Each structure stands twice: as structure tokens, then as C-alpha cells.
Amino acid sequence: MNDKRKNFTPDEIEKLQPTEKVGLLATINPDGQPHVSLITSLQPASEAQMVFGQFSEGLSKQYIQKNPKTGFLLMTLDRSMWRGKADYTHLRKEGPEYEMFNEKPMFRYNTYFGVNTVYYFDLLEVGQKEGLPMGRIIGSALATKMARGGAGRKSEKVILNHMAEEMFNMLDSLKFISWVGGDGYPVIVPVIQCQAADTTRLAFSPGAYGDELLQIPEGKEVAVFAMTMQMEDVLVRGVFNGYSRHRGVKLGTIDINWVYNSMPPVHGQVYPEVPLEAVTEF
């Protein structure tokens, strides 16, 4: 990530107000593993404070209560991007930020839900505005597509369903990888070139964002969040195997061990499959 600072500028605060953007919050679960949530309401409230408004349940709200260390990525519709770290501090169910969120068109005119809780964060650091390096991303995506079949395990096990596998293999879907850094904070890096080698393994060329992707330790638990521009998304977690050559292309691979449906209205673990439990109390 580029030069870091401890504050947003007034222009950035204004630019990041709309909910029509990609807002990702990386948190850490009780087992020390990374988790990534799409929270489009995430925004700076002032130069050194961030907020988001909750309108649906999800694991990230639980995780920050036990571990306040978070990473974030904000990307506007013109592909301007900011990344950084923040500490969760408290929540409120009233106040000026609560009113501000519920005045936004997305929530004000929604028949089914509004913002019910506002979460507050102290900004630890934020990088300068970035643009996506589309030339390197396209080259890396094409290299990954050419070589990914050689990285597959040919396993009879099916982990990614057809929809999730297709989502990863769409060249125009957005993908982001997260892991817990040495300072204990989650890192988020775009890895748009990432694709499914098969239903059990992801693969990516480090041709774009290689200076950061090459720093992932072999054997590290990582999370990869994939989404389409229709706001369909899926989160997977797995073990990073390091880099090796497949069909002449250097690829990093991830063996998937967990899949999570993060789309509302029903969030939930998809793999390993969670047994159904009978309802015995009403």
C-alpha cells in the first residue's frame, strides 16, 4: 500500500459519502482467521473517524466486539480506491450519524429496512488514493486463465457450487484477498485476476499487486471475497500454498476449506455444510 497518513481530507470525506460504492471491512474471527464483509455504508465521518450503518445481520458485527482491529477498502464508481486500518470503538442507536444514514436515499425510501445501529471506528492509517492498474490486472487475469487448469487438483470433492465457481472465473468480477498481518491487523489487497482452478482451489498470477501478494506467507490462512457488479458475492477461506509454476506461469494457489454466503437476507456458512436442526421451541 502507498504512503500512509492518519487522516482523510475534506474532499475525500465528501467523495466517500455515497452508498453507491464498494466498501469492504476485514475483521478477525475468534480463531484468528480473516473475514471480509461488503458494507457499502462504510465511510469517514470526520478526518480521523469512520462509521457504518447496520441494516442487516452478519458475522463482522460480532467479530469487532471481541477484536477491534480492522482493515478496510473503499472504492468509488470511478475506480478510485482507499485502503487502511481502523480500531472499532463503540456503537450507537441514535445521534447525528444515525439520522444521517437514515436520510440517505438507500435507507430512507426502503420499505423493508433502515439503519438500526451505527458503528464507530478510530482511523489508524489510510493510504493515498489509488487507481486500479487495469493493464497489469488484465495481463495477470489472462495468464491465470491460461494456466489455472494446470493448478487444479482433479478432486472428486465439490466445494464451490456452480454459481460461485462461475463468479470467480468471470474476468470482470471483483476479487479481494485478506490475511492477518504481522501487526495483528487484517490486510486487504485487490486480486481481481484470481480464478478457480477447480471447485476446491483458487489460483492467481502475482502480475498485479505483486509487491503485496508476494508477501503472503506460505501456509497462511487467507480469505478471498468475490463480487459481481450486480452485487452478487461470496466469501471463501483457505490455506495459501505459496507460488509455483503451472504451464509456465507463476501462480499462487489457495486450498479452500470454508465458504460463506454473505448476501442478504440470509447470511450463512455453505461449506462445510451445516446440519439442519429441528425447531423444538416456539
Backbone bond lengths (Angstrom), bond angles and torsions (degrees), N, CA, C in turn:
res aa  C-N    CA-C-N  psi(-1)  N-CA   C-N-CA  omega(-1)  CA-C   N-CA-C  phi
1 M - - - 1.459 - - 1.521 108.34 -
2 N 1.324 118.04 149.10 1.458 122.25 -174.36 1.532 112.02 -76.34
3 D 1.346 116.64 -172.25 1.470 122.00 -175.50 1.527 111.59 -48.37
4 K 1.332 115.59 133.58 1.469 120.94 -174.96 1.518 110.43 -102.20
5 R 1.316 115.94 152.53 1.462 123.17 174.45 1.508 108.57 -140.69
6 K 1.328 116.42 175.67 1.460 121.17 -175.64 1.524 112.21 -110.89
7 N 1.325 117.18 17.35 1.471 118.26 -179.73 1.527 111.08 -156.22
8 F 1.328 114.96 151.54 1.467 122.47 168.88 1.529 108.75 -86.10
9 T 1.320 116.08 151.53 1.455 119.75 173.89 1.524 109.49 -85.31
10 P 1.335 118.76 159.47 1.474 120.51 176.90 1.524 112.47 -55.96
11 D 1.328 117.65 -37.26 1.465 120.67 178.79 1.523 111.08 -65.31
12 E 1.335 117.38 -40.19 1.464 120.85 178.92 1.532 110.70 -67.72
13 I 1.306 117.06 -39.49 1.467 120.51 178.34 1.527 110.01 -58.07
14 E 1.316 116.54 -44.13 1.465 120.65 179.72 1.524 111.39 -68.27
15 K 1.328 116.83 -41.38 1.466 121.04 -176.99 1.532 112.02 -66.30
16 L 1.340 116.87 -27.76 1.461 120.59 -174.70 1.527 113.46 -98.72
17 Q 1.337 117.54 11.18 1.465 121.31 177.57 1.531 114.19 -69.43
18 P 1.353 119.82 -40.05 1.470 119.19 -173.99 1.532 112.87 -62.18
19 T 1.322 115.96 148.46 1.460 120.62 174.43 1.523 111.59 -82.14
20 E 1.337 116.60 -10.18 1.462 120.65 178.32 1.528 108.64 -82.33
21 K 1.314 115.66 76.04 1.465 122.00 -179.11 1.521 108.18 -161.96
22 V 1.312 116.67 171.49 1.457 122.04 171.07 1.517 107.53 -92.88
23 G 1.318 116.55 120.68 1.458 121.79 175.57 1.520 108.47 -124.64
24 L 1.321 117.47 114.49 1.464 121.43 -179.05 1.518 109.68 -114.94
25 L 1.321 115.82 133.67 1.455 122.24 176.03 1.521 108.02 -118.84
26 A 1.334 116.29 121.01 1.469 121.85 177.27 1.523 108.20 -98.70
27 T 1.313 115.86 127.68 1.462 122.43 -179.54 1.530 108.95 -125.48
28 I 1.322 116.10 179.13 1.464 121.28 -178.69 1.517 108.63 -125.76
29 N 1.326 117.39 126.82 1.457 120.43 -178.24 1.538 110.53 -80.51
30 P 1.331 118.64 172.60 1.473 120.54 -177.20 1.522 114.12 -60.71
31 D 1.338 118.03 -18.61 1.464 121.02 177.74 1.525 112.00 -90.99
32 G 1.337 117.00 6.11 1.457 120.57 178.83 1.508 114.41 80.61
33 Q 1.336 117.21 15.43 1.461 121.63 -178.00 1.532 111.01 -98.36
34 P 1.333 117.58 150.57 1.467 120.00 -179.19 1.522 112.28 -76.02
35 H 1.330 115.04 148.17 1.464 123.08 177.12 1.519 107.11 -138.41
36 V 1.326 117.77 140.86 1.468 121.70 -178.29 1.518 109.36 -127.24
37 S 1.335 116.40 131.95 1.462 122.18 179.44 1.520 109.95 -124.20
38 L 1.323 115.86 142.88 1.457 121.84 172.36 1.524 107.71 -86.19
39 I 1.331 116.95 115.03 1.468 122.58 -179.74 1.527 107.03 -131.70
40 T 1.314 116.69 91.83 1.459 120.13 -173.37 1.523 112.66 -69.09
41 S 1.342 117.38 -17.69 1.465 120.31 178.78 1.524 112.61 -80.79
42 L 1.322 118.23 -6.85 1.462 121.51 179.98 1.525 110.24 -62.04
43 Q 1.333 117.00 128.47 1.453 120.86 -175.88 1.523 110.30 -162.68
44 P 1.340 117.61 159.33 1.467 119.03 171.34 1.521 110.51 -72.82
45 A 1.331 116.09 137.10 1.459 120.73 175.01 1.514 110.67 -96.21
46 S 1.337 116.17 -24.66 1.462 123.02 177.55 1.520 106.40 -156.78
47 E 1.304 116.73 -173.49 1.464 119.53 -177.51 1.533 112.42 -61.47
48 A 1.316 118.23 -29.61 1.464 120.80 -173.64 1.523 113.50 -127.15
49 Q 1.330 117.96 14.23 1.461 120.62 -179.84 1.521 110.08 -135.46
50 M 1.339 115.74 141.82 1.456 122.28 176.54 1.524 109.43 -120.21
51 V 1.326 116.06 156.28 1.459 121.87 178.84 1.520 109.55 -143.89
52 F 1.324 115.50 159.12 1.462 119.81 163.07 1.517 108.52 -145.45
53 G 1.330 115.61 153.89 1.449 122.08 179.04 1.507 111.00 -103.15
54 Q 1.321 116.85 128.09 1.464 121.65 -179.94 1.523 110.34 -86.83
55 F 1.348 115.24 129.11 1.455 120.17 172.96 1.513 111.76 -130.69
56 S 1.333 118.26 -1.20 1.463 121.87 173.33 1.519 108.31 -148.75
57 E 1.328 115.78 158.22 1.464 120.28 -179.76 1.517 110.05 -78.33
58 G 1.317 116.10 159.47 1.459 121.84 178.11 1.514 109.58 -178.45
59 L 1.325 115.92 162.74 1.453 120.27 -174.45 1.522 113.46 -68.16
60 S 1.343 117.20 -30.34 1.466 119.30 -175.13 1.527 111.60 -60.06
61 K 1.342 117.64 -34.92 1.469 120.01 -179.56 1.533 111.04 -65.96
62 Q 1.343 116.39 -30.79 1.454 120.49 176.74 1.531 110.75 -74.62
63 Y 1.328 116.00 -42.06 1.457 119.89 -173.33 1.525 112.67 -65.99
64 I 1.337 117.55 -38.47 1.465 118.68 -177.18 1.527 112.36 -69.93
65 Q 1.342 117.23 -17.90 1.458 119.61 176.15 1.530 110.94 -69.64
66 K 1.330 117.16 -26.57 1.463 121.59 -177.59 1.524 112.31 -102.33
67 N 1.335 116.80 -28.59 1.465 120.86 177.77 1.527 107.34 -138.72
68 P 1.330 119.05 108.59 1.463 121.29 -173.52 1.523 114.68 -78.27
69 K 1.331 118.21 -4.69 1.458 120.56 -176.24 1.538 110.46 -76.98
70 T 1.312 116.54 125.26 1.463 120.80 -178.58 1.529 110.65 -135.98
71 G 1.325 114.83 159.21 1.456 122.75 168.28 1.511 107.82 -120.58
72 F 1.330 116.90 154.67 1.465 118.71 -179.36 1.520 111.12 -141.93
73 L 1.326 114.38 157.62 1.459 123.53 173.50 1.517 107.80 -140.53
74 L 1.314 116.55 127.88 1.460 122.95 177.20 1.518 108.45 -121.33
75 M 1.337 117.36 128.28 1.460 121.15 179.64 1.518 109.54 -134.40
76 T 1.331 116.64 122.70 1.454 122.09 -179.11 1.527 110.63 -84.22
77 L 1.328 116.13 173.50 1.461 120.51 -175.52 1.524 112.86 -65.65
78 D 1.338 117.96 -20.19 1.459 120.04 176.84 1.525 112.29 -90.74
79 R 1.339 116.86 14.16 1.464 125.38 176.87 1.525 113.06 69.38
80 S 1.324 117.78 20.91 1.461 120.43 169.61 1.521 107.72 -78.90
81 M 1.326 116.68 139.93 1.465 119.85 -170.27 1.528 110.30 -137.67
82 W 1.343 114.67 141.61 1.458 122.60 174.85 1.522 107.98 -129.38
83 R 1.330 116.08 138.13 1.463 121.01 177.76 1.526 110.17 -130.94
84 G 1.323 116.39 148.36 1.453 118.80 179.72 1.512 112.97 -173.56
85 K 1.342 114.82 -163.26 1.462 122.79 -178.29 1.519 108.60 -133.80
86 A 1.330 115.67 149.73 1.464 120.49 -179.63 1.522 109.29 -152.64
87 D 1.336 115.19 156.05 1.463 122.18 177.53 1.528 109.34 -108.80
88 Y 1.321 116.65 124.50 1.462 120.73 173.84 1.524 109.33 -65.63
89 T 1.352 116.48 138.15 1.463 120.14 -178.53 1.523 113.73 -118.88
90 H 1.352 117.86 -46.51 1.463 118.98 -175.25 1.519 109.68 -168.11
91 L 1.333 116.07 174.31 1.461 122.01 176.11 1.520 109.01 -130.60
92 R 1.338 115.06 158.18 1.463 121.38 176.95 1.521 109.50 -142.44
93 K 1.313 116.37 150.06 1.462 121.91 178.57 1.528 111.54 -112.81
94 E 1.331 115.56 17.69 1.455 122.00 176.15 1.517 107.89 -161.33
95 G 1.326 116.11 175.31 1.444 119.26 176.91 1.516 112.43 113.05
96 P 1.344 117.55 178.92 1.467 120.82 -174.42 1.515 114.18 -63.70
97 E 1.332 118.13 -37.31 1.473 119.60 179.36 1.528 110.32 -70.00
98 Y 1.335 117.20 -37.79 1.464 121.41 175.86 1.530 109.68 -58.86
99 E 1.312 117.12 -46.10 1.467 121.07 179.49 1.521 110.92 -66.82
100 M 1.325 117.15 -39.35 1.461 121.10 179.27 1.521 111.61 -59.76
101 F 1.337 116.27 -46.07 1.463 119.36 -179.01 1.531 110.93 -64.08
102 N 1.303 117.51 -42.33 1.458 120.10 -176.35 1.519 113.28 -76.33
103 E 1.331 117.25 -5.83 1.456 121.56 171.81 1.525 112.43 -91.88
104 K 1.335 116.98 -11.67 1.462 119.61 178.52 1.528 109.09 -68.22
105 P 1.350 118.27 143.44 1.473 120.68 -177.11 1.522 113.95 -54.39
106 M 1.349 117.84 -37.13 1.466 119.98 -177.70 1.516 111.65 -59.45
107 F 1.334 117.66 -34.94 1.451 121.61 -175.70 1.524 112.55 -102.46
108 R 1.312 117.26 -33.23 1.459 120.80 -176.26 1.523 111.71 -64.94
109 Y 1.327 116.61 -38.69 1.467 120.18 -175.26 1.526 112.81 -104.55
110 N 1.330 116.78 13.86 1.456 119.69 179.20 1.523 109.42 -88.84
111 T 1.327 115.39 123.90 1.464 120.99 -176.37 1.517 112.14 -68.77
112 Y 1.346 117.25 -30.03 1.458 120.36 -167.63 1.523 114.34 -98.76
113 F 1.314 119.02 -27.94 1.450 118.29 -178.45 1.525 110.85 -154.26
114 G 1.314 114.19 152.87 1.452 123.04 170.36 1.515 107.34 -131.91
115 V 1.316 116.76 -178.56 1.459 120.84 177.13 1.522 108.78 -77.02
116 N 1.336 116.76 128.29 1.464 120.82 -179.16 1.523 113.22 -108.73
117 T 1.338 117.31 -18.83 1.461 121.26 -177.99 1.523 108.82 -147.53
118 V 1.323 116.45 141.77 1.463 121.52 175.67 1.524 108.59 -113.88
119 Y 1.334 116.02 131.26 1.460 123.08 179.60 1.529 108.75 -106.74
120 Y 1.335 115.82 138.97 1.460 122.28 -173.74 1.532 110.89 -117.27
121 F 1.337 115.32 142.79 1.459 122.14 -178.14 1.526 109.74 -136.14
122 D 1.321 115.74 141.60 1.455 120.88 169.82 1.531 108.26 -89.88
123 L 1.324 116.49 126.61 1.458 120.85 179.56 1.519 109.89 -69.38
124 L 1.337 116.34 127.24 1.457 121.32 176.59 1.529 110.53 -93.82
125 E 1.341 115.94 -46.76 1.462 120.78 176.81 1.521 109.41 -161.74
126 V 1.328 115.81 152.66 1.458 122.00 174.94 1.522 108.20 -143.52
127 G 1.328 116.40 140.74 1.447 120.94 178.10 1.521 111.24 -82.71
128 Q 1.313 115.43 170.45 1.449 120.77 174.85 1.532 109.72 -68.32
129 K 1.307 116.49 161.85 1.470 120.75 177.46 1.520 109.65 -58.14
130 E 1.341 115.27 136.28 1.459 121.72 178.05 1.523 109.69 -118.35
131 G 1.319 115.75 156.48 1.457 121.89 167.94 1.512 109.12 -115.62
132 L 1.303 118.18 149.39 1.460 120.40 178.15 1.527 109.70 -69.46
133 P 1.338 118.58 127.99 1.477 121.42 177.87 1.529 110.37 -78.94
134 M 1.327 116.31 80.06 1.464 120.94 -169.05 1.522 113.14 -60.06
135 G 1.326 118.31 -35.54 1.461 119.86 179.47 1.517 111.77 -60.77
136 R 1.316 116.75 -47.82 1.472 120.25 179.73 1.527 111.13 -69.24
137 I 1.341 116.87 -36.10 1.466 119.70 178.67 1.526 110.69 -63.29
138 I 1.326 116.95 -46.34 1.472 120.36 -179.65 1.527 110.43 -63.10
139 G 1.328 117.22 -44.34 1.464 119.82 178.29 1.512 112.22 -61.38
140 S 1.341 116.59 -41.51 1.466 120.68 179.62 1.523 111.44 -68.21
141 A 1.348 116.39 -37.43 1.464 120.40 179.52 1.525 110.91 -65.90
142 L 1.319 116.70 -41.70 1.470 119.97 179.36 1.520 110.91 -67.39
143 A 1.344 117.09 -39.58 1.461 120.04 177.54 1.526 110.67 -64.01
144 T 1.347 116.59 -41.07 1.461 120.63 178.45 1.522 110.83 -64.09
145 K 1.330 116.82 -42.87 1.464 120.53 -179.62 1.526 111.06 -61.47
146 M 1.335 115.96 -40.40 1.465 120.10 -179.14 1.528 111.83 -66.62
147 A 1.343 117.08 -35.01 1.463 119.98 -170.38 1.522 114.54 -105.61
148 R 1.336 118.16 -10.21 1.463 119.42 -170.17 1.526 112.68 -61.80
149 G 1.349 117.29 -33.19 1.464 119.76 -179.35 1.517 111.99 -60.74
150 G 1.337 116.78 -31.47 1.456 120.18 178.73 1.511 113.10 -73.68
151 A 1.332 116.71 -14.56 1.466 120.52 -179.87 1.521 112.48 -95.28
152 G 1.322 117.76 -5.10 1.460 120.76 -178.58 1.516 112.32 -70.00
153 R 1.328 115.40 158.42 1.473 120.50 -177.53 1.522 113.25 -100.92
154 K 1.354 116.44 -6.50 1.465 120.98 -178.76 1.524 111.12 52.54
155 S 1.324 115.69 43.08 1.458 121.35 -179.59 1.528 109.90 -86.08
156 E 1.336 116.55 148.10 1.455 120.70 175.08 1.532 111.47 -78.32
157 K 1.321 116.47 -14.69 1.457 121.02 178.78 1.525 109.21 -70.19
158 V 1.327 116.92 141.47 1.462 122.51 175.46 1.525 107.88 -116.21
159 I 1.327 115.80 117.43 1.469 120.57 179.39 1.527 110.27 -107.37
160 L 1.323 117.15 -55.09 1.464 120.21 175.36 1.514 109.54 -80.05
161 N 1.333 117.38 130.39 1.457 118.09 173.69 1.528 109.65 -75.27
162 H 1.312 116.53 175.30 1.466 120.40 -173.59 1.524 111.69 -60.45
163 M 1.336 116.96 -41.28 1.454 120.65 -178.77 1.528 111.37 -63.60
164 A 1.332 116.66 -44.40 1.459 120.20 -178.99 1.528 111.20 -67.48
165 E 1.318 117.13 -40.75 1.462 120.13 179.03 1.528 110.57 -63.08
166 E 1.323 116.83 -42.80 1.462 120.29 177.32 1.527 111.13 -62.94
167 M 1.332 117.19 -39.14 1.459 121.13 -179.65 1.531 110.42 -60.64
168 F 1.331 116.40 -43.86 1.460 119.54 179.08 1.532 111.60 -66.58
169 N 1.302 117.40 -32.30 1.459 119.68 -175.02 1.525 114.18 -89.84
170 M 1.331 117.58 -2.88 1.463 119.84 172.84 1.525 108.82 -72.29
171 L 1.324 117.36 126.75 1.456 120.21 -176.66 1.522 112.42 -70.68
172 D 1.350 117.54 -17.86 1.466 119.29 -179.79 1.531 112.81 -103.20
173 S 1.333 118.09 6.58 1.470 118.89 174.57 1.529 108.46 -81.05
174 L 1.325 115.49 155.84 1.457 121.17 -179.10 1.525 109.68 -98.17
175 K 1.324 115.46 135.16 1.463 120.38 177.23 1.524 109.85 -132.10
176 F 1.341 115.37 144.76 1.456 121.45 -177.99 1.527 108.23 -140.46
177 I 1.323 116.23 136.69 1.465 120.86 -179.25 1.521 109.17 -109.52
178 S 1.324 115.91 145.21 1.460 121.24 -179.56 1.520 110.04 -137.29
179 W 1.328 115.19 143.25 1.454 121.36 172.15 1.528 107.92 -148.95
180 V 1.318 116.80 165.01 1.457 120.95 -179.78 1.519 108.14 -87.25
181 G 1.339 116.05 119.90 1.451 120.85 -177.89 1.514 112.99 -76.41
182 G 1.330 115.23 176.27 1.455 120.55 -177.59 1.510 113.88 -64.36
183 D 1.350 117.32 -21.21 1.461 120.50 178.57 1.514 112.94 -88.89
184 G 1.351 116.69 3.41 1.464 120.93 177.91 1.508 114.71 87.85
185 Y 1.344 117.46 1.79 1.465 121.39 178.57 1.530 110.09 -102.82
186 P 1.338 117.78 144.41 1.463 119.96 176.88 1.534 110.85 -69.20
187 V 1.313 115.36 142.01 1.460 123.79 175.58 1.529 107.92 -105.31
188 I 1.325 118.33 142.77 1.463 121.95 173.18 1.525 108.31 -125.42
189 V 1.332 116.57 128.76 1.466 122.37 179.91 1.534 108.48 -133.01
190 P 1.327 118.99 132.46 1.465 119.97 173.56 1.530 110.12 -61.25
191 V 1.318 116.54 134.98 1.465 121.22 175.66 1.531 106.68 -139.86
192 I 1.334 114.24 56.92 1.464 121.98 -173.86 1.524 110.99 -59.78
193 Q 1.325 117.68 -26.14 1.460 122.01 -179.27 1.521 113.16 -75.76
194 C 1.343 118.36 -5.85 1.464 121.43 -177.05 1.527 111.25 -66.60
195 Q 1.322 116.95 137.47 1.466 122.50 -179.02 1.526 109.98 -141.76
196 A 1.320 115.87 167.17 1.464 121.25 179.28 1.528 109.41 -86.57
197 A 1.329 116.21 120.10 1.466 120.19 173.93 1.526 109.62 -73.57
198 D 1.318 116.25 -33.88 1.466 124.72 170.37 1.528 105.49 -161.55
199 T 1.309 118.58 -166.30 1.472 119.09 -175.97 1.524 112.90 -77.05
200 T 1.340 117.90 -3.83 1.465 120.72 -176.89 1.518 113.31 -117.14
201 R 1.339 117.62 -5.67 1.467 119.74 -172.59 1.516 111.01 -144.95
202 L 1.336 116.51 139.07 1.460 123.29 172.34 1.522 109.33 -103.67
203 A 1.335 115.27 154.49 1.464 120.64 179.24 1.518 109.02 -142.13
204 F 1.336 116.17 148.48 1.461 120.09 176.53 1.525 110.47 -154.63
205 S 1.319 115.02 145.23 1.459 122.06 171.07 1.525 108.25 -83.59
206 P 1.343 118.55 140.69 1.465 120.50 178.07 1.524 112.76 -87.52
207 G 1.342 116.65 24.25 1.460 119.68 -178.36 1.512 114.02 -66.35
208 A 1.330 118.18 -25.59 1.464 122.70 174.01 1.522 107.79 -115.25
209 Y 1.320 117.25 135.58 1.465 123.76 -176.38 1.525 111.96 59.93
210 G 1.331 115.03 29.39 1.460 119.12 -178.47 1.511 114.31 -62.66
211 D 1.350 117.78 -32.21 1.461 119.41 179.99 1.520 111.72 -61.06
212 E 1.332 117.74 -28.22 1.458 121.64 177.54 1.522 111.94 -94.72
213 L 1.329 117.59 -41.84 1.465 120.63 -177.36 1.527 112.12 -65.60
214 L 1.315 116.86 -30.19 1.466 119.57 179.64 1.524 112.32 -74.41
215 Q 1.324 117.01 -7.07 1.461 120.95 178.31 1.526 113.00 -89.36
216 I 1.346 118.02 -7.56 1.472 119.74 -179.59 1.523 108.78 -68.02
217 P 1.325 119.03 122.44 1.471 120.58 -179.75 1.528 111.35 -67.76
218 E 1.297 116.41 140.50 1.465 120.86 174.12 1.523 109.32 -61.62
219 G 1.329 116.65 136.45 1.460 121.74 -177.73 1.515 113.90 87.24
220 K 1.342 117.43 -0.15 1.453 121.95 -178.77 1.524 110.90 -74.87
221 E 1.337 116.45 141.48 1.466 120.86 173.43 1.528 108.11 -79.16
222 V 1.330 116.66 126.03 1.459 121.29 -178.26 1.521 109.68 -127.90
223 A 1.335 115.97 157.89 1.461 122.34 173.50 1.514 107.85 -119.25
224 V 1.330 116.86 142.20 1.465 121.81 177.13 1.527 107.98 -127.18
225 F 1.329 114.86 122.66 1.461 121.82 179.68 1.520 108.15 -104.49
226 A 1.337 117.05 127.37 1.470 122.19 179.30 1.519 108.98 -120.34
227 M 1.334 115.95 140.19 1.462 120.18 178.93 1.518 110.24 -148.72
228 T 1.332 115.54 152.64 1.460 121.68 173.87 1.528 108.43 -103.46
229 M 1.314 115.91 169.47 1.458 119.63 178.65 1.525 111.73 -73.30
230 Q 1.341 117.53 -6.87 1.464 121.78 172.02 1.531 110.74 -90.19
231 M 1.342 115.88 11.30 1.462 123.77 176.95 1.527 112.90 66.48
232 E 1.327 117.14 23.40 1.461 120.80 168.23 1.530 106.49 -81.53
233 D 1.325 117.71 140.58 1.457 117.51 -178.34 1.516 111.43 -153.43
234 V 1.320 115.14 162.18 1.462 122.60 177.88 1.528 107.47 -151.12
235 L 1.322 116.35 147.85 1.460 122.17 177.56 1.521 108.69 -120.52
236 V 1.325 116.41 131.41 1.463 120.49 175.48 1.522 108.76 -124.59
237 R 1.315 114.97 156.92 1.452 120.47 175.22 1.520 108.08 -133.60
238 G 1.321 116.18 150.61 1.455 119.44 -179.82 1.508 111.12 -173.41
239 V 1.320 115.70 -173.21 1.465 122.63 -176.19 1.524 108.84 -102.81
240 F 1.340 115.60 129.37 1.458 121.12 178.32 1.524 108.90 -80.19
241 N 1.341 115.66 125.95 1.461 121.67 -175.32 1.521 114.19 -90.38
242 G 1.331 117.96 -2.70 1.455 119.66 -173.08 1.522 110.25 89.12
243 Y 1.324 115.97 -165.81 1.469 121.86 -175.28 1.525 110.88 -114.80
244 S 1.325 114.51 142.27 1.463 121.47 173.59 1.524 107.99 -154.23
245 R 1.305 116.13 167.10 1.470 120.11 -176.59 1.531 110.99 -93.69
246 H 1.326 114.63 134.86 1.456 122.38 177.10 1.523 107.05 -132.95
247 R 1.313 114.95 121.27 1.463 120.81 -176.91 1.531 111.05 52.91
248 G 1.322 114.51 37.60 1.449 121.28 176.53 1.515 115.93 81.71
249 V 1.347 117.48 2.41 1.464 121.76 -176.97 1.528 109.28 -113.81
250 K 1.319 116.26 134.66 1.462 121.14 176.31 1.520 109.52 -75.23
251 L 1.337 116.64 119.47 1.456 121.79 -178.82 1.517 110.46 -129.06
252 G 1.324 115.02 141.45 1.454 120.70 165.63 1.516 107.88 -91.79
253 T 1.325 117.85 143.38 1.465 120.77 -179.63 1.521 110.62 -127.77
254 I 1.321 115.15 150.92 1.467 123.44 -179.41 1.520 108.23 -130.28
255 D 1.310 117.31 122.98 1.462 121.44 175.53 1.521 108.44 -87.71
256 I 1.336 116.74 115.43 1.461 122.66 -173.50 1.528 110.14 -75.48
257 N 1.342 116.10 133.28 1.468 119.46 175.91 1.524 113.12 -129.21
258 W 1.367 116.14 2.17 1.474 119.00 -176.87 1.522 108.54 -159.23
259 V 1.329 116.78 135.78 1.468 122.37 178.94 1.515 108.35 -132.29
260 Y 1.345 115.73 137.16 1.468 121.49 -175.06 1.516 109.61 -133.51
261 N 1.322 116.23 129.29 1.465 121.65 173.41 1.520 107.64 -85.75
262 S 1.329 116.64 110.61 1.466 119.88 -177.23 1.521 112.41 -100.87
263 M 1.328 117.49 8.73 1.467 120.43 -179.43 1.526 110.83 -83.20
264 P 1.338 117.39 131.82 1.462 119.34 173.31 1.523 110.10 -69.70
265 P 1.322 119.64 158.87 1.467 124.73 9.91 1.523 114.52 -89.12
266 V 1.353 118.11 -10.81 1.460 119.93 -175.01 1.525 109.41 -117.15
267 H 1.348 116.47 101.54 1.445 120.74 174.22 1.523 108.47 -82.75
268 G 1.328 116.60 151.16 1.450 117.01 176.21 1.509 113.60 173.45
269 Q 1.321 114.26 158.69 1.455 121.89 178.20 1.524 109.30 -71.75
270 V 1.329 115.76 133.99 1.463 121.90 179.71 1.524 110.60 -102.87
271 Y 1.337 116.44 -40.31 1.468 122.21 179.54 1.519 108.75 -140.82
272 P 1.343 118.50 135.91 1.456 127.97 -9.23 1.532 111.04 -58.92
273 E 1.305 115.19 147.46 1.454 119.91 -175.90 1.521 110.78 -62.81
274 V 1.315 115.59 135.32 1.458 121.80 179.52 1.527 108.70 -92.51
275 P 1.344 118.72 122.72 1.470 120.05 -178.92 1.524 111.44 -61.68
276 L 1.316 116.56 143.62 1.455 121.10 175.35 1.524 109.68 -73.82
277 E 1.322 116.06 139.69 1.457 120.97 178.75 1.514 110.00 -116.25
278 A 1.299 115.81 135.59 1.462 120.25 -179.44 1.520 110.21 -68.20
279 V 1.324 116.79 141.56 1.452 122.04 175.42 1.518 107.57 -82.73
280 T 1.336 115.90 121.37 1.468 119.36 -177.32 1.529 111.89 -115.11
281 E 1.349 117.33 -12.37 1.446 120.93 179.03 1.536 108.71 -125.84
282 F 1.322 116.61 137.05 1.457 121.71 -177.09 1.517 109.40 -121.98
